[in-house]
Amino acid sequence: MEDDDDDDDDEPVDVLPKLREERMSGCKKEIENYKACEERIAEKGHGDCESWYFDQLACVDKCVVPKLFEYTK
C-alpha cells in the first residue's frame, strides 16, 4: 500500500527568499542607507528605519521580478 503523503515533488517551492538574497547586490545604496539608519537608531535608542527598510525591499523586489517569472508555470 502506497502512502500518498510522500508526494513531496508536488509541493510548491517558494523561490522568492533565494532570489532576494541573490539580487541584493544590485541594491547596495539602499542597503547601506538602511544599515546607517540602524546604527543611528542604536546610538539614539529610539526611532525606526521603516522607510529605509521598504526602500531596500522595493529595490530588491524590482531586481527579482524579471527572474521570478521564469519559475512560474
Summary of the structure (lengths in Angstrom):
residues: 73
radius of gyration: 18.3
end to end distance: 31.6
largest distance: 63.7
contacts: 143
relative contact order: 0.16
helix: 78%
strand: 0%
